[in-house]
Amino acid sequence: MSLLGSLVLPVVGAPMAGGVSNPLLAAAASDAGGLGMLAAGYRTPEQVAADLVHVRDLTDRPFGINLFVPRPLDRAALEPAVEDFAGRIAGEAAALGTEVGRPSWYDTDHWDAKVHLVETLAPPVVSCTFGIPGAAVVDRWKAAGCEVHLTATSVPEALAAAETGADVVVLQGMEAGGHRGTHDPSAAPEPVDHLGLLETVLPQVGVPLVVAGGVTTPGDVRRAFGAGAAGVQVGTALLLAPESGASRTYRAALRSPRHTERVLTRAFSGRVAGAVANGWTREYADAPAAFPVVDQLTKPLRKAAAEQGDLERIHVWAGSGWRAAQERPAGEIVRELAG
Ligand SMILES: Cc1cc2nc3c(=O)[nH]c(=O)nc-3n(C[C@H](O)[C@H](O)[C@H](O)COP(=O)(O)O)c2cc1C
């Protein structure tokens, strides 16, 4: 049986990279009876190790950690478009008093070191997005005692995740905030919501299914369980909690009465992500499909925008239910969602 079955509340506090899902947020979700998740994406192995130690200090309950599965880029094919994009955003960087970031074409987000770290420190759950690790890696983590959750955004991805040995498959629908976990980043993500995915995958896959994307109210949670989900993974609903690491500018953008539209866009990172529309998403909707290189180029700009309160140049990752996000302790939000 999956660890999900032993939770008081089968609510997963989504891993949210970029400093949002820090040890405080993860521990608060776990302490409430759900499953808190740390985000290892973009962090160094040393930071990840420190986060694991910190969350263990904060809670005795189960928690997990999430890794980005790297995918090599076709540099020769993508470089001209990336250089063109870098040139286009140079003026924006200057306006923000910074410079365009440097591309690192062979960046794996420290994959091998993080795989080893997970094996050594053995958090109760390890989850992955952006692809499927090899079965050998999944086996190593399982042998260390970890439960392995793999993210899928389509039926074939869900079948592949289950075949690789996932204990749980996380079905992420198009309503989700932040990056779609689509395994092939150059492909257009499937325009399917979490209930649609669940309905098709459930009869075909024998492992527990967690659904993610737009789950923001107790009604959303009831519908997901009614349709056969073993758990829900919520991100956007927790963004405004005091424990969340979301910046002041990010929080202001989520509450801005002038920002009322949500888009799926590659504009900030080169990977499709759900975000509140702003000046940047309108201007750079055609950014090249080159994650993480586009992410690296825009990173100093987004950091400066966050520091300067610039709502038009910051990435405002948000799921379809972002207007229902509440400024309340994360534990209260998790308990209320679970009803
Ligand atoms: C700010 C933000 C960062 C995210 N970062 C990650 C991540 O690092 N790894 C991951 O698997 N999913 C990430 N996601 C997606 C979530 O795991 C989840 O699929 C999504 O939040 C569910 O949709 P919701 O935001 O509508 O609840 C992120 C989502 C947000 C909003």
The ligand as an SDF file (V2000), in Angstrom:
LIG
                    3D

 31 33  0  0  0  0  0  0  0  0999 V2000
    5.1650   28.1810   -8.1190 C   0  0  0  0  0  0  0  0  0  0  0  0
    5.0640   26.7630   -8.5880 C   0  0  0  0  0  0  0  0  0  0  0  0
    6.2180   26.0000   -8.7040 C   0  0  0  0  0  0  0  0  0  0  0  0
    6.1360   24.6520   -9.0810 C   0  0  0  0  0  0  0  0  0  0  0  0
    7.2810   23.8990   -9.1030 N   0  0  0  0  0  0  0  0  0  0  0  0
    7.1870   22.5530   -9.2920 C   0  0  0  0  0  0  0  0  0  0  0  0
    8.3170   21.7070   -9.1040 C   0  0  0  0  0  0  0  0  0  0  0  0
    9.4070   22.1500   -8.7490 O   0  0  0  0  0  0  0  0  0  0  0  0
    8.1460   20.3720   -9.3150 N   0  0  0  0  0  0  0  0  0  0  0  0
    6.9270   19.8280   -9.6610 C   0  0  0  0  0  0  0  0  0  0  0  0
    6.8170   18.6120   -9.8150 O   0  0  0  0  0  0  0  0  0  0  0  0
    5.8510   20.6080   -9.8400 N   0  0  0  0  0  0  0  0  0  0  0  0
    5.9480   21.9490   -9.6460 C   0  0  0  0  0  0  0  0  0  0  0  0
    4.8260   22.7270   -9.7650 N   0  0  0  0  0  0  0  0  0  0  0  0
    3.5600   22.0970  -10.1470 C   0  0  0  0  0  0  0  0  0  0  0  0
    2.8910   21.4510   -8.9470 C   0  0  0  0  0  0  0  0  0  0  0  0
    3.5530   20.2690   -8.5740 O   0  0  0  0  0  0  0  0  0  0  0  0
    1.4270   21.0590   -9.2250 C   0  0  0  0  0  0  0  0  0  0  0  0
    1.3570   20.2370  -10.3540 O   0  0  0  0  0  0  0  0  0  0  0  0
    0.5490   22.2700   -9.4410 C   0  0  0  0  0  0  0  0  0  0  0  0
    0.8270   23.2670   -8.4930 O   0  0  0  0  0  0  0  0  0  0  0  0
   -0.8990   21.8490   -9.3330 C   0  0  0  0  0  0  0  0  0  0  0  0
   -1.7530   22.8480   -9.7850 O   0  0  0  0  0  0  0  0  0  0  0  0
   -2.2880   24.0410   -8.8580 P   0  0  0  0  0  0  0  0  0  0  0  0
   -1.1390   24.9930   -8.7760 O   0  0  0  0  0  0  0  0  0  0  0  0
   -3.4260   24.5770   -9.6140 O   0  0  0  0  0  0  0  0  0  0  0  0
   -2.6430   23.4600   -7.5280 O   0  0  0  0  0  0  0  0  0  0  0  0
    4.8820   24.0810   -9.3940 C   0  0  0  0  0  0  0  0  0  0  0  0
    3.7270   24.8600   -9.2870 C   0  0  0  0  0  0  0  0  0  0  0  0
    3.7980   26.1750   -8.8870 C   0  0  0  0  0  0  0  0  0  0  0  0
    2.5340   26.9750   -8.7320 C   0  0  0  0  0  0  0  0  0  0  0  0
  1  2  1  0
  2  3  1  0
  2 30  2  0
  3  4  2  0
  4  5  1  0
  4 28  1  0
  5  6  2  0
  6  7  1  0
  6 13  1  0
  7  8  2  0
  7  9  1  0
  9 10  1  0
 10 11  2  0
 10 12  1  0
 12 13  2  0
 13 14  1  0
 14 15  1  0
 14 28  1  0
 15 16  1  0
 16 17  1  0
 16 18  1  0
 18 19  1  0
 18 20  1  0
 20 21  1  0
 20 22  1  0
 22 23  1  0
 23 24  1  0
 24 25  2  0
 24 26  1  0
 24 27  1  0
 28 29  2  0
 29 30  1  0
 30 31  1  0
M  END
$$$$
